[in-house]
């Protein structure tokens, strides 16, 4: 009896884990509880939310002692712009007056339909945690489209 061998690729856009921690917000300056992402066994892909809204890891330096932790984690580089594109980005960490104080790890970022998912790595020590902020990229795309439409109208 022969068995057919096949490899099934499961799209991570359909199989991610939701992370919805309000304390991860870049707006959070509360230092009552200090969180640490080293205690989490990160496996597979993750999608961030703030409340009911999709969120993203910031692309700009986040101040230290934000996001419910001491050392704020953000990504150094842009999110992908093509649907289903996956990019690798280094994770920076804000501490001691520096935006990238410790050696950084890399994570993968994928653009799904209207949101991002992340393949995260455990931080090298405590107290480091991933930050989340509101999604930036869609507004830039919409602004580009509006500018193109305005140019078309002004050319007519």
C-alpha positions in Angstrom: 0.0 0.0 0.0 1.4 3.4 -0.9 0.8 6.5 1.0 0.8 9.8 -0.7 3.3 12.2 0.8 2.4 15.9 0.8 3.6 18.9 2.6 0.9 21.3 3.6 1.9 24.9 4.1 -0.3 26.6 6.7 -0.6 30.3 6.3 0.5 31.9 9.6 -2.1 34.7 8.8 -4.7 32.1 9.7 -2.9 30.4 12.6 -1.5 33.2 14.8 -1.8 33.7 18.5 -3.4 36.9 19.8 -1.5 39.1 22.3 -3.8 41.7 23.8 -2.0 43.2 26.8 -3.1 46.8 27.5 0.2 47.3 29.5 2.3 46.9 26.2 1.1 50.3 25.0 3.8 52.8 24.2 1.5 55.3 26.1 1.8 53.2 29.3 4.2 54.8 31.9 2.9 52.9 34.9 5.8 51.2 36.7 3.7 49.4 39.4 4.2 46.0 37.8 7.3 45.4 35.7 6.7 42.8 32.9 9.3 40.6 31.3 9.0 38.8 28.0 11.8 36.4 28.8 9.3 34.4 30.9 7.2 33.7 27.8 8.0 30.7 25.5 7.4 32.4 22.2 6.6 30.0 19.4 4.9 30.5 16.1 3.3 33.8 15.0 1.6 36.5 17.1 -0.8 39.3 16.3 -0.9 42.3 18.7 -4.0 44.2 19.7 -4.7 47.2 21.9 -8.3 46.8 23.0 -10.3 45.9 19.9 -7.8 47.4 17.5 -4.9 45.8 15.7 -1.5 47.1 16.9 2.1 47.0 15.7 5.5 47.0 17.3 6.8 50.6 16.9 9.5 51.3 14.3 10.9 54.3 16.2 12.7 54.4 19.5 10.4 54.1 22.5 11.4 55.8 25.7 12.7 53.5 28.5 10.3 52.6 31.3 7.4 52.4 29.0 5.2 49.5 27.9 4.9 48.0 31.4 8.6 47.2 31.6 12.0 48.8 32.2 13.6 48.1 28.8 11.2 48.8 25.9 11.5 46.7 22.8 10.9 48.1 19.3 12.0 47.2 15.8 14.7 48.9 13.8 13.2 49.1 10.3 10.0 49.4 8.4 7.1 46.9 8.3 6.5 45.0 5.1 4.3 46.8 2.5 3.5 43.9 0.1 0.7 41.5 1.1 2.2 38.3 2.5 5.7 39.8 2.4 7.9 38.7 5.3 10.8 40.8 6.5 13.5 40.2 9.2 14.1 43.1 11.6 16.4 43.6 14.5 14.8 44.3 17.8 16.1 47.4 19.6 16.0 48.0 23.3 15.8 51.4 25.1 17.9 51.6 28.2 20.5 53.8 29.9 19.8 56.8 27.5 20.4 54.6 24.4 17.8 53.4 21.9 19.7 50.2 21.2 21.6 49.5 24.4 22.1 45.7 24.4 22.9 43.4 21.5 19.7 42.9 19.6 18.0 39.7 18.3 16.0 39.5 15.1 12.3 38.8 14.5 10.2 38.2 11.4 7.2 40.4 10.5 4.6 39.5 7.9 1.9 41.7 6.4 -1.5 39.9 6.3 -4.6 41.5 5.0 -4.8 44.7 7.0 -2.6 43.7 10.0 0.8 42.4 10.9 1.9 39.2 12.6 5.3 38.6 14.3 7.6 35.7 14.8 9.0 36.8 18.1 12.2 35.7 20.0 12.7 35.5 23.7 14.6 38.6 25.0 18.1 37.8 26.3 17.3 38.9 29.9 14.7 40.6 32.1 13.1 43.2 32.2 12.6 43.6 28.5 9.1 43.5 26.8 7.7 44.1 23.4 5.9 47.4 23.0 2.8 48.0 20.9 1.4 51.1 19.3 -1.3 51.9 16.7 -0.8 50.7 13.1 0.9 53.4 11.1 1.3 51.9 7.6 -2.3 52.0 6.3 -2.7 55.8 6.9 0.4 56.3 4.8 -1.0 54.2 2.0 -4.3 56.0 2.1 -2.6 59.4 2.1 -0.6 58.3 -1.0 -3.9 57.3 -2.8 -5.5 60.6 -1.8 -2.6 62.6 -3.1 -2.7 60.6 -6.4 -6.4 61.3 -6.8 -5.9 65.0 -6.1 -3.2 65.1 -8.7 -5.5 63.5 -11.2 -8.2 66.0 -10.5 -5.9 68.9 -10.7 -4.5 67.6 -14.1 -8.1 67.4 -15.6 
